[in-house]
Amino acid sequence: MATGRTHRPATRSRGIPEATVARLPLYLRALTGLSERSVPTVSSEELAAAAGVNSAKLRKDFSYLGSYGTRGVGYDVEYLVYQISRELGLTQDWPVVIVGIGNLGAALANYGGFASRGFRVAALIDADPAMAGTPVAGIAVQHSDELERIISDNGVSIGVISTPAGAAQQVCDRLVAAGVTSILNFAPTVLSVPDGVDVRKVDLSIELQILAFHEQRKAGEEASGSNAEQDDAPPLRATPASRKGPDGDIPAVMPA
Ligand SMILES: NC(=O)c1ccc[n+]([C@@H]2O[C@H](COP(=O)([O-])OP(=O)(O)OC[C@H]3O[C@@H](n4cnc5c(N)ncnc54)[C@H](O)[C@@H]3O)[C@@H](O)[C@H]2O)c1
């Protein structure tokens, strides 16, 4: 669900394109489901369907991992889980801090999916002195005066920002100065970071706006279909890629 982009070149150092990296979590989620059902092998078509990705693209993605499957058998589920987890750096524990423990920060802290994917919530930080010591998801909130010490003590490299937009850049600067090199930003603002720091932005309202665009387009197509002669303007239509979800990272539009 993360939108925006990382501040990195399109191809990572080991030669895996960013678009492939962005799909690896989708494969992993599908594979984890198969693993939980003790399914031993899976074909590229089955896995592609489960991940919502085109199967040719899946095979290309897996070739970057050196994983080609066995003809007639498919891919070994457990080995692929291991390979992708290793590639994503999930075979190690990642301590994460969440800054801004309001509605969203508390919901994120309570989300069980982080820990099961190797992300341990090491600390919850908020600027409101009244919140200091308050337990959220079983962790006592700490005051933001402690931010630098917390980052250093816990060896944190990943920070989540869920403060109001006006505070996000300052929080980001402090996180980076304290040693954080990856930031997941929920605040509706663009963050400036130095080279070497990755930022991913999550904005549900942007996702909704994209859906609204498609809804409007569908309604326009219906209207022009039933009353085509009255509509001179060419409607915008989505490219096929924009309908594919994970395959089409940025929905593109072009004149019909
Ligand atoms: N990305 C999304 O899809 C999405 C969805 C919902 C909300 N948001 C955004 O997430 C942010 C939080 O929303 P919310 O509803 O939880 O707000 P909220 O007001 O409930 O919580 C914000 C918290 O941040 C704390 N805070 C303020 N300044 C701080 C600072 N400098 N350092 C540390 N903590 C600080 C406040 O004390 C408060 O507890 C907002 O920017 C909002 O727009 C994004």
The ligand as a MOL file (V3000), in Angstrom:
LIG
                    3D

  0  0  0     0  0            999 V3000
M  V30 BEGIN CTAB
M  V30 COUNTS 44 48 0 0 0
M  V30 BEGIN ATOM
M  V30 1 N -1.2840 8.1650 5.2170 0
M  V30 2 C -2.5370 7.9510 5.4870 0
M  V30 3 O -3.2290 7.2480 4.7900 0
M  V30 4 C -3.0770 8.6110 6.6990 0
M  V30 5 C -4.2730 8.2090 7.2860 0
M  V30 6 C -4.6740 8.8580 8.4330 0
M  V30 7 C -3.9070 9.8980 8.9620 0
M  V30 8 N -2.7630 10.2750 8.3270 0 CHG=1
M  V30 9 C -1.8770 11.3160 8.8520 0
M  V30 10 O -1.2160 10.7760 9.9830 0
M  V30 11 C -0.9250 11.8090 10.9000 0
M  V30 12 C -1.5120 11.4680 12.2540 0
M  V30 13 O -2.9320 11.4120 12.1770 0
M  V30 14 P -3.7480 11.1340 13.5110 0
M  V30 15 O -5.1700 11.0810 13.1410 0
M  V30 16 O -3.1480 9.9660 14.2410 0 CHG=-1
M  V30 17 O -3.4450 12.4830 14.3190 0
M  V30 18 P -3.4900 12.7070 15.8870 0
M  V30 19 O -3.6370 14.1730 16.0800 0
M  V30 20 O -4.4820 11.7780 16.5250 0
M  V30 21 O -2.0370 12.2570 16.3830 0
M  V30 22 C -0.8520 12.9660 16.1190 0
M  V30 23 C 0.0920 12.7210 17.2650 0
M  V30 24 O 1.3660 13.2700 16.9330 0
M  V30 25 C 1.8900 13.8680 18.1090 0
M  V30 26 N 2.8940 14.8680 17.7230 0
M  V30 27 C 2.6980 16.1260 17.2470 0
M  V30 28 N 3.8860 16.7160 17.0080 0
M  V30 29 C 4.8500 15.8090 17.3160 0
M  V30 30 C 6.2610 15.8450 17.3060 0
M  V30 31 N 6.9440 16.9000 16.8660 0
M  V30 32 N 6.9170 14.7460 17.7320 0
M  V30 33 C 6.2540 13.6570 18.1600 0
M  V30 34 N 4.9080 13.5730 18.2220 0
M  V30 35 C 4.2080 14.6450 17.8010 0
M  V30 36 C 0.6850 14.4630 18.8220 0
M  V30 37 O 0.9460 14.6780 20.1960 0
M  V30 38 C -0.3630 13.3650 18.5860 0
M  V30 39 O -0.3670 12.4110 19.6210 0
M  V30 40 C -1.4810 13.0870 10.2770 0
M  V30 41 O -0.4470 13.7360 9.5760 0
M  V30 42 C -2.5430 12.5820 9.3310 0
M  V30 43 O -2.7820 13.4840 8.2710 0
M  V30 44 C -2.3400 9.6490 7.2290 0
M  V30 END ATOM
M  V30 BEGIN BOND
M  V30 1 1 1 2
M  V30 2 2 2 3
M  V30 3 1 2 4
M  V30 4 1 4 5
M  V30 5 2 4 44
M  V30 6 2 5 6
M  V30 7 1 6 7
M  V30 8 2 7 8
M  V30 9 1 8 9
M  V30 10 1 8 44
M  V30 11 1 9 10
M  V30 12 1 9 42
M  V30 13 1 10 11
M  V30 14 1 11 12
M  V30 15 1 11 40
M  V30 16 1 12 13
M  V30 17 1 13 14
M  V30 18 2 14 15
M  V30 19 1 14 16
M  V30 20 1 14 17
M  V30 21 1 17 18
M  V30 22 2 18 19
M  V30 23 1 18 20
M  V30 24 1 18 21
M  V30 25 1 21 22
M  V30 26 1 22 23
M  V30 27 1 23 24
M  V30 28 1 23 38
M  V30 29 1 24 25
M  V30 30 1 25 26
M  V30 31 1 25 36
M  V30 32 1 26 27
M  V30 33 1 26 35
M  V30 34 2 27 28
M  V30 35 1 28 29
M  V30 36 1 29 30
M  V30 37 2 29 35
M  V30 38 1 30 31
M  V30 39 2 30 32
M  V30 40 1 32 33
M  V30 41 2 33 34
M  V30 42 1 34 35
M  V30 43 1 36 37
M  V30 44 1 36 38
M  V30 45 1 38 39
M  V30 46 1 40 41
M  V30 47 1 40 42
M  V30 48 1 42 43
M  V30 END BOND
M  V30 END CTAB
M  END
